[in-house]
Amino acid sequence: MSKLSMKKADGASGASIDLPDDVFGIEPNVAVMHQVVTAQLAAKRAGTHSTKTRAEVRGGGAKPWRQKGTGRARQGSIRAPQWRGGGVAHGPHPRDYSQRTPKKMIRLALRSALSDRAAEGKLIVVDDWGVTEPKTKSGVKLLVSLGLRNVRKADAATATDTATTEKTKNGQTKSNHGGFQRDPRVLVVLFRTEQDVWKSLRNLGERVQILLPEELNTYDVLLNDWLVFSKASLEETIARLGNGESALPDDADEPDTDELAATEDTAEAS
């Protein structure tokens, strides 16, 4: 079991938290991840594509000309595939692209993806968001404090804040983003109750994605460069993917089974 230092809203390190090896420390199974991601992308397809065959195109019931004696090639219908306005041969038709993936394979792929991000050091757990009201400015400030936005390039310490351009090999110009790196893709895992943080981050564009703990999946983990958890959402994820470990804090009171049994007996007697 490895340890990870949690972050505070200002980017400072906080208390340490344990990351179980069965969720964040396994050897990534690339083949399983590939199969699960392929199934996810296939399930997103609408499958509503359609073409008409020669039997479905209107018209073409009569033979255009007689079989012999005209000197032209024999034809049976003006709606044959070789005719303009005719039907389509072997064209696509509506179908279901979804694949059946075993639950154990889905869990293994997700644990492999989480372990890969943890091994790369691209996992952040936030102890306190420090957001008291829903403001996009607060969300930007939070990402900057965590080092996930407005990161300067290593060779651009003297670059100005204004965007400059540089020449490429084919003579075209490209922007160097004013000496900043391009913002990484960030996946933030939140609970529905964390409304202020949710509303502060939801309008920051396609490079910031928000998911619930139960919505966490292999494709979105691999699509994003960084994973950001709150302490509560991390515990929920560990409870979902781990070996039956509880997501409750260590100091939470366990229910007394004797008291529960006594209560049930009293209810039955009454």
C-alpha contacts under 8 A as a table, 3 or more apart, distances in Angstrom:
res1	aa1	res2	aa2	distance
1	M	18	D	6.44
1	M	19	L	5.76
1	M	20	P	4.81
1	M	21	D	5.15
1	M	25	G	7.81
2	S	18	D	5.83
2	S	19	L	5.27
2	S	20	P	6.68
2	S	21	D	7.02
2	S	25	G	7.98
3	K	16	S	6.20
3	K	17	I	5.52
3	K	18	D	4.57
3	K	19	L	5.81
4	L	16	S	5.40
4	L	17	I	5.35
4	L	18	D	6.41
4	L	19	L	7.01
5	S	13	S	6.07
5	S	14	G	5.97
5	S	15	A	5.77
5	S	16	S	4.27
5	S	17	I	6.28
5	S	125	V	7.67
6	M	13	S	5.87
6	M	14	G	4.98
6	M	15	A	5.70
6	M	16	S	5.85
6	M	17	I	6.84
6	M	124	I	6.87
6	M	125	V	4.98
6	M	126	V	5.52
6	M	127	D	5.86
7	K	10	D	7.94
7	K	11	G	5.70
7	K	12	A	5.73
7	K	13	S	4.77
7	K	14	G	5.40
7	K	124	I	7.04
7	K	125	V	6.08
7	K	126	V	4.74
7	K	127	D	5.92
7	K	128	D	7.69
7	K	146	L	7.68
8	K	11	G	5.25
8	K	12	A	5.39
8	K	13	S	6.25
8	K	14	G	6.20
8	K	126	V	5.79
8	K	127	D	5.67
8	K	128	D	5.47
8	K	129	W	6.77
8	K	130	G	7.81
9	A	12	A	7.40
9	A	126	V	7.30
9	A	127	D	7.93
9	A	128	D	5.97
9	A	129	W	5.08
9	A	130	G	5.26
9	A	142	L	6.14
9	A	145	S	6.88
9	A	146	L	7.60
10	D	142	L	7.19
10	D	145	S	5.34
10	D	146	L	7.34
11	G	145	S	4.82
11	G	146	L	4.96
11	G	147	G	7.71
14	G	127	D	7.24
19	L	23	V	7.56
19	L	24	F	6.28
19	L	25	G	8.00
20	P	23	V	5.73
20	P	24	F	6.07
20	P	25	G	6.94
20	P	238	I	7.74
20	P	242	G	7.75
21	D	24	F	5.15
21	D	25	G	3.95
21	D	26	I	6.18
22	D	25	G	5.88
22	D	26	I	5.96
22	D	111	R	7.67
22	D	242	G	6.37
22	D	243	N	7.66
23	V	26	I	6.77
23	V	111	R	5.12
23	V	112	S	7.77
23	V	114	L	7.04
23	V	115	S	6.63
23	V	238	I	6.83
23	V	241	L	6.49
23	V	242	G	6.02
24	F	111	R	6.52
24	F	112	S	7.66
24	F	114	L	5.64
24	F	115	S	4.06
24	F	116	D	7.74
24	F	118	A	6.20
25	G	115	S	5.16
25	G	118	A	7.62
25	G	119	A	7.60
26	I	111	R	7.41
26	I	112	S	6.51
26	I	115	S	5.97
27	E	112	S	6.68
27	E	115	S	7.28
28	P	109	A	7.81
28	P	111	R	7.74
28	P	112	S	4.17
28	P	113	A	6.67
28	P	115	S	6.60
28	P	116	D	6.28
29	N	32	V	5.56
29	N	33	M	6.31
29	N	108	L	7.74
29	N	109	A	6.88
29	N	112	S	5.94
30	V	33	M	5.10
30	V	34	H	6.09
30	V	112	S	7.85
31	A	34	H	5.15
31	A	35	Q	6.31
32	V	35	Q	5.12
32	V	36	V	6.15
32	V	105	M	6.73
32	V	108	L	7.43
32	V	109	A	5.70
33	M	36	V	5.21
33	M	37	V	6.04
33	M	109	A	4.66
33	M	110	L	7.55
33	M	112	S	7.30
33	M	113	A	7.42
33	M	218	T	7.04
34	H	37	V	5.27
34	H	38	T	6.02
35	Q	38	T	5.13
35	Q	39	A	6.23
36	V	39	A	5.06
36	V	40	Q	6.21
36	V	101	T	7.09
36	V	105	M	7.48
36	V	106	I	6.36
36	V	109	A	6.76
36	V	218	T	7.40
37	V	40	Q	4.96
37	V	41	L	6.20
37	V	218	T	6.62
37	V	219	Y	5.47
38	T	41	L	5.28
38	T	42	A	6.08
39	A	42	A	5.01
39	A	43	A	6.10
39	A	98	S	6.71
39	A	99	Q	5.62
39	A	100	R	7.81
39	A	101	T	7.30
40	Q	43	A	5.18
40	Q	44	K	6.53
40	Q	98	S	7.96
40	Q	219	Y	7.33
41	L	44	K	5.22
41	L	45	R	6.95
42	A	45	R	5.51
42	A	97	Y	5.54
42	A	98	S	5.69
42	A	99	Q	7.29
43	A	46	A	7.90
43	A	97	Y	5.87
43	A	98	S	4.31
43	A	99	Q	6.93
44	K	98	S	7.91
45	R	97	Y	6.64
46	A	96	D	7.74
47	G	94	P	5.40
47	G	95	R	5.21
47	G	96	D	5.83
47	G	97	Y	6.63
48	T	93	H	7.43
48	T	94	P	4.85
48	T	95	R	7.00
49	H	92	P	6.20
49	H	93	H	5.76
49	H	94	P	5.43
50	S	91	G	7.49
50	S	92	P	5.43
50	S	93	H	4.29
50	S	94	P	5.67
51	T	87	G	7.92
51	T	88	V	6.52
51	T	91	G	5.83
51	T	92	P	6.02
51	T	93	H	6.16
52	K	55	A	7.63
52	K	56	E	5.40
52	K	57	V	6.09
52	K	87	G	5.59
52	K	88	V	6.00
52	K	91	G	7.75
53	T	56	E	5.26
53	T	57	V	6.48
53	T	87	G	4.39
53	T	88	V	5.10
53	T	89	A	6.34
53	T	91	G	7.78
54	R	57	V	5.48
54	R	79	R	5.48
54	R	80	A	5.60
54	R	81	P	6.70
54	R	86	G	6.21
54	R	87	G	3.99
54	R	88	V	6.71
54	R	89	A	7.82
55	A	58	R	7.99
55	A	87	G	7.42
56	E	87	G	7.39
57	V	79	R	6.74
57	V	86	G	6.86
57	V	87	G	6.00
59	G	78	I	7.86
59	G	79	R	7.01
60	G	63	K	7.42
60	G	77	S	4.98
60	G	78	I	4.98
60	G	79	R	5.16
61	G	77	S	6.45
62	A	76	G	7.55
62	A	77	S	6.43
63	K	66	R	7.07
63	K	75	Q	6.86
63	K	76	G	4.85
63	K	77	S	5.35
63	K	78	I	7.69
64	P	75	Q	6.64
64	P	76	G	6.63
64	P	77	S	6.25
64	P	78	I	6.67
65	W	70	T	7.92
65	W	74	R	7.91
65	W	75	Q	7.20
66	R	69	G	7.51
66	R	70	T	7.41
66	R	74	R	7.76
67	Q	70	T	7.87
67	Q	74	R	5.57
67	Q	75	Q	7.31
68	K	71	G	7.42
68	K	74	R	7.35
75	Q	78	I	7.59
76	G	80	A	7.79
77	S	80	A	5.67
78	I	83	W	6.09
78	I	86	G	6.56
79	R	83	W	6.19
79	R	84	R	7.87
79	R	85	G	6.55
79	R	86	G	3.79
79	R	87	G	5.75
80	A	83	W	5.64
80	A	86	G	5.12
80	A	87	G	5.88
81	P	84	R	7.75
81	P	86	G	5.05
81	P	87	G	4.91
81	P	88	V	5.45
81	P	89	A	6.03
82	Q	86	G	6.88
83	W	86	G	5.07
88	V	91	G	5.63
101	T	105	M	6.86
101	T	106	I	6.95
102	P	105	M	5.29
102	P	106	I	6.50
103	K	106	I	5.07
103	K	107	R	6.30
104	K	107	R	5.16
104	K	108	L	6.11
105	M	108	L	5.04
105	M	109	A	6.10
106	I	109	A	5.19
106	I	110	L	6.27
106	I	218	T	7.86
107	R	110	L	5.18
107	R	111	R	6.13
107	R	241	L	6.73
108	L	111	R	5.16
108	L	112	S	6.02
109	A	112	S	5.01
109	A	113	A	6.22
109	A	218	T	6.17
110	L	113	A	5.10
110	L	114	L	6.20
110	L	217	N	6.00
110	L	218	T	4.70
110	L	221	V	7.92
111	R	114	L	5.10
111	R	115	S	6.00
111	R	241	L	7.30
112	S	115	S	5.09
112	S	116	D	6.14
113	A	116	D	5.08
113	A	117	R	6.41
113	A	218	T	6.09
113	A	221	V	6.38
113	A	222	L	6.38
114	L	117	R	5.25
114	L	118	A	6.15
114	L	221	V	7.08
115	S	118	A	5.01
115	S	119	A	6.00
116	D	119	A	5.15
116	D	120	E	6.34
117	R	120	E	5.13
117	R	121	G	6.37
117	R	122	K	5.32
117	R	123	L	6.24
117	R	225	D	7.99
117	R	226	W	7.39
117	R	227	L	7.55
118	A	121	G	5.08
118	A	122	K	5.86
118	A	123	L	5.44
119	A	122	K	7.66
122	K	225	D	7.04
122	K	226	W	4.99
122	K	227	L	6.38
123	L	226	W	6.06
123	L	227	L	4.95
123	L	228	V	6.15
123	L	229	F	7.92
124	I	226	W	7.67
124	I	227	L	6.14
124	I	228	V	4.76
124	I	229	F	6.23
125	V	228	V	5.76
125	V	229	F	4.71
125	V	230	S	5.47
125	V	231	K	6.19
125	V	234	L	7.57
126	V	129	W	6.40
126	V	228	V	7.19
126	V	229	F	6.19
126	V	230	S	4.94
126	V	231	K	6.34
127	D	230	S	6.29
127	D	231	K	5.83
128	D	230	S	7.82
129	W	142	L	7.65
129	W	197	V	7.29
131	V	134	P	7.24
131	V	138	S	6.60
131	V	139	G	7.92
131	V	196	D	6.49
131	V	197	V	6.21
132	T	196	D	6.67
133	E	196	D	5.48
134	P	138	S	7.50
134	P	195	Q	7.58
134	P	196	D	4.43
134	P	197	V	6.51
134	P	198	W	7.80
134	P	199	K	5.40
134	P	200	S	4.94
135	K	138	S	5.24
135	K	139	G	6.64
135	K	196	D	7.76
135	K	199	K	7.01
135	K	200	S	4.75
136	T	139	G	4.95
136	T	140	V	6.30
136	T	199	K	7.39
136	T	200	S	4.39
136	T	201	L	6.23
136	T	203	N	6.87
136	T	204	L	7.39
137	K	140	V	5.17
137	K	141	K	6.18
137	K	200	S	7.33
138	S	141	K	5.06
138	S	142	L	6.11
138	S	200	S	6.33
139	G	142	L	5.08
139	G	143	L	6.36
139	G	197	V	7.14
139	G	200	S	4.79
139	G	201	L	5.12
140	V	143	L	5.23
140	V	144	V	6.19
140	V	149	R	7.58
140	V	201	L	7.58
140	V	204	L	7.81
141	K	144	V	5.11
141	K	145	S	6.17
142	L	145	S	5.14
142	L	146	L	6.34
143	L	146	L	5.06
143	L	147	G	6.26
143	L	148	L	5.14
143	L	149	R	5.63
144	V	147	G	5.07
144	V	148	L	5.69
144	V	149	R	4.80
144	V	150	N	6.38
144	V	151	V	7.87
145	S	148	L	7.60
146	L	149	R	7.92
147	G	150	N	7.66
147	G	151	V	6.60
148	L	151	V	7.02
148	L	183	D	6.77
148	L	184	P	6.54
148	L	186	V	7.62
149	R	183	D	5.40
149	R	184	P	7.33
150	N	180	F	6.03
150	N	181	Q	6.91
150	N	182	R	7.84
150	N	183	D	6.73
151	V	180	F	5.55
151	V	181	Q	5.59
151	V	182	R	7.91
151	V	183	D	7.53
152	R	156	A	6.72
152	R	157	A	7.21
152	R	179	G	5.89
152	R	180	F	4.13
152	R	181	Q	5.64
153	K	156	A	5.16
153	K	157	A	7.12
153	K	179	G	5.84
153	K	180	F	5.31
153	K	181	Q	5.42
154	A	157	A	6.62
156	A	159	A	5.03
156	A	179	G	5.16
156	A	180	F	7.62
157	A	179	G	7.57
159	A	178	G	6.67
159	A	179	G	5.33
160	T	163	A	7.56
160	T	178	G	6.20
160	T	179	G	6.92
161	D	178	G	5.10
161	D	179	G	7.05
162	T	178	G	5.15
163	A	175	S	6.48
163	A	176	N	6.52
163	A	177	H	5.31
163	A	178	G	3.89
163	A	179	G	7.46
164	T	175	S	5.86
164	T	176	N	6.10
164	T	177	H	7.17
164	T	178	G	5.91
165	T	173	T	6.02
165	T	174	K	5.38
165	T	175	S	4.54
165	T	176	N	6.03
166	E	173	T	5.51
166	E	174	K	5.72
166	E	175	S	6.64
166	E	176	N	7.24
167	K	171	G	5.75
167	K	172	Q	5.79
167	K	173	T	4.74
167	K	174	K	6.68
168	T	171	G	5.31
168	T	172	Q	5.47
168	T	173	T	6.08
168	T	174	K	7.23
169	K	172	Q	7.41
175	S	178	G	7.53
176	N	179	G	5.82
176	N	180	F	7.17
177	H	180	F	5.37
177	H	181	Q	6.92
177	H	182	R	7.25
183	D	207	R	7.34
184	P	207	R	6.77
184	P	224	N	7.63
184	P	225	D	5.97
184	P	226	W	7.31
185	R	207	R	4.51
185	R	208	V	5.95
185	R	209	Q	7.86
185	R	223	L	7.70
185	R	224	N	4.70
185	R	225	D	5.04
185	R	226	W	6.41
186	V	207	R	6.14
186	V	208	V	4.90
186	V	209	Q	6.22
186	V	224	N	5.50
186	V	225	D	5.98
186	V	226	W	4.85
186	V	227	L	6.07
186	V	228	V	7.22
187	L	208	V	6.08
187	L	209	Q	4.86
187	L	210	I	5.88
187	L	211	L	7.37
187	L	220	D	7.58
187	L	221	V	7.19
187	L	224	N	5.97
187	L	225	D	7.78
187	L	226	W	6.16
187	L	227	L	4.98
187	L	228	V	6.08
188	V	208	V	7.45
188	V	209	Q	6.12
188	V	210	I	4.82
188	V	211	L	6.35
188	V	227	L	6.11
188	V	228	V	4.70
188	V	229	F	6.04
189	V	210	I	5.87
189	V	211	L	5.00
189	V	212	L	5.55
189	V	213	P	5.98
189	V	216	L	7.71
189	V	227	L	7.70
189	V	228	V	6.25
189	V	229	F	5.12
189	V	230	S	6.93
189	V	233	S	6.38
190	L	194	E	6.57
190	L	198	W	7.30
190	L	210	I	6.99
190	L	211	L	6.31
190	L	212	L	5.35
190	L	213	P	6.69
190	L	229	F	6.89
190	L	230	S	6.53
190	L	233	S	5.96
191	F	194	E	5.57
191	F	212	L	5.72
191	F	213	P	6.98
191	F	232	A	7.94
191	F	233	S	6.48
192	R	195	Q	6.36
192	R	198	W	7.97
192	R	212	L	7.19
194	E	197	V	5.75
194	E	198	W	6.16
195	Q	198	W	4.95
195	Q	199	K	6.04
196	D	199	K	5.38
196	D	200	S	6.14
197	V	200	S	5.05
197	V	201	L	6.27
198	W	201	L	5.48
198	W	202	R	5.95
198	W	210	I	7.47
199	K	202	R	5.36
199	K	203	N	7.43
200	S	203	N	7.08
201	L	204	L	5.79
201	L	208	V	7.24
201	L	210	I	7.84
202	R	205	G	7.56
202	R	208	V	7.41
202	R	209	Q	7.34
202	R	210	I	7.00
204	L	207	R	7.33
204	L	208	V	6.09
205	G	208	V	6.01
206	E	209	Q	6.71
207	R	224	N	7.99
211	L	215	E	5.92
211	L	216	L	6.43
212	L	215	E	5.13
212	L	216	L	6.63
212	L	233	S	7.97
213	P	216	L	5.49
213	P	233	S	5.90
213	P	234	L	7.90
213	P	236	E	6.67
213	P	237	T	5.98
214	E	237	T	7.64
216	L	220	D	7.29
216	L	221	V	7.50
217	N	220	D	5.81
217	N	221	V	6.38
218	T	221	V	5.24
218	T	222	L	6.23
219	Y	222	L	5.32
219	Y	223	L	5.98
220	D	223	L	4.90
220	D	224	N	6.24
221	V	224	N	5.60
221	V	225	D	7.87
221	V	227	L	7.29
222	L	225	D	7.27
224	N	227	L	7.32
229	F	232	A	7.95
229	F	233	S	6.00
229	F	234	L	5.68
230	S	233	S	5.25
230	S	234	L	6.09
231	K	234	L	5.20
231	K	235	E	6.32
232	A	235	E	5.22
232	A	236	E	6.30
232	A	247	A	7.95
233	S	236	E	5.01
233	S	237	T	6.15
234	L	237	T	5.05
234	L	238	I	6.20
235	E	238	I	5.10
235	E	239	A	6.15
235	E	246	S	7.89
235	E	247	A	4.69
235	E	248	L	7.43
236	E	239	A	5.08
236	E	240	R	6.16
236	E	247	A	5.40
237	T	240	R	5.04
237	T	241	L	6.14
237	T	242	G	7.96
238	I	241	L	5.29
238	I	242	G	5.13
238	I	245	E	7.20
238	I	247	A	6.95
239	A	242	G	5.38
239	A	243	N	7.56
239	A	244	G	6.15
239	A	245	E	5.23
239	A	246	S	5.44
239	A	247	A	5.24
240	R	244	G	7.59
241	L	244	G	7.90
242	G	245	E	6.01
248	L	252	A	6.27
249	P	252	A	5.41
255	P	260	L	7.77
256	D	259	E	5.37
256	D	260	L	6.37
257	T	260	L	5.01
257	T	261	A	6.14
258	D	261	A	5.11
258	D	262	A	6.18
259	E	262	A	5.07
259	E	263	T	6.15
260	L	263	T	5.09
260	L	264	E	6.25
261	A	264	E	5.11
261	A	265	D	6.24
262	A	265	D	5.12
262	A	266	T	6.20
263	T	266	T	5.13
263	T	267	A	6.22
264	E	267	A	5.07
264	E	268	E	6.23
265	D	268	E	5.14
265	D	269	A	6.17
266	T	269	A	5.13
266	T	270	S	6.29
267	A	270	S	5.31
